[in-house]
Amino acid sequence: MGKRTLVRRRGRGGKQFRAITVGKLAPAKYPNFKLDEHHSGTVVDIVHERGRDAPLARIHYDDNTYSYVPAPDGTTVGSRIEIGVGATATARNILSLESIPDGTLICNIEKNAGDGGKLIKSAGSSALVFAHGTEGVTLKFPSGKFLAVNPKCRAMIGIIAGAGRKEKPFLKAGNRAKYMQAHGRLYPTVRGIAQAAVYHPHGGGRHQHIGRQSSVGRTTPPGRKVGIISPRKTGRGRIKERK
């Protein structure tokens, strides 16, 4: 029985292929306050966390607790933040979606009520409160996709800071290698057909070509799931729909 290829071992997600946890501070999420409570806090520090492109704001609340959240644009040390019922719909405040008016730019959005924020957390990103309806609050994301979210989910008003991060070039391959290492991503990326057969499903042969059908199924295991993934149409000449 042969060995699994290197790319398939990496797809399994062993410890040697996972993102490095050194330099991580804490989960960037909202505190577990009840929806009917009102709290206020102060930004005491703005810090950088390894593997994250957006700066984090450390917030101390009035009940002597603290949390880290992605810092919206314009946040400084000493900025006041309100969270919960009665908070005004102004920049940096955290409210439930039902309390945020249409046309407002928001970030760090909860996907399910109470999860602390799962959507729109990268630098320079924001979503638009499009409409309030019976199915929930409709949000428009940077991709153009619309999504109806539970009105009880919380969000922070504003745009995540660090929008100009991509404007500065890496200049050197070493800088990009350190960036990719911090994010737990493979660098540099070698073409599959340029590798040996023991390292990639497309490798091997005297010439650089795949040598087999490149289509793979949707349920193919990680690592072997390379090439054209679950194509809608296959074949030559007269294209036939996949059944």
C-alpha positions, 0 to 999 in steps of 0.5 A: 500500500502506497503512502499518501502524498504530501499535499494530502497529508497537509490537507488533513490538518496535522499539528505541523501544518496548522497556524502558529498560536504564538503571539495570540492575545485573546479571542476578538469577540464581544463580552457576554452581556445580556441584550437588555443591559447597557454598559459603557467602556473605555479603550485603554490600548490598541495592540497588534496580534500576530496573524491578524491584519486589523488592530485590536482595541482593548476595552475596559467596561464599567463592570471591571471586565475587558475584551478585545475587539477589532478596532474601527477606523478613528478609534484612539486610546480613551475613546468611549464605547457603549454597548447594549440597550440605549446605546446611540447609533454612532461610530464604535458603539455596539448595538443589536441590528434591530436598533441600527438604521438602514444605510449604516456601515457596520463591522464585526457582525454576529452570525448567531446571537451571542457568538461575539462576532464572526463576520466582517473582521478584516482590515478596511472591511464593512457591511451595509444595513440594507433593510429591516424585514420580517425575515430579519435584517438584510445586510449587503456584504463587500462581495455584493451578497445579501444575507438576512440576519437575526435582528438580535445579533450585535454589530459595531458601527463603523469600518475596520481600521487598517484599510491601507494595509495592502497599499504597501508592497512586500518588496522582498520574498522574505517579507511575504514568507514571514507574513504567510507563516504568521497566517499558517499558509504555505509559501512559496506555492509550487505548481502541482505538475512540476512536482514528483508523483509522491508529492502531488496528484498532478505530479510525475511524468517526463513532461509537465502535464496532468496526465489524467482527468483533472475533475474531482468530486465535491466530497473528495478528501482534502489534499486529493481535492485539486484540479477542477472541483465538481464541474457543472459540465465535462467532456469534449465537443458537445458539452453535456450537463452533468447528471 
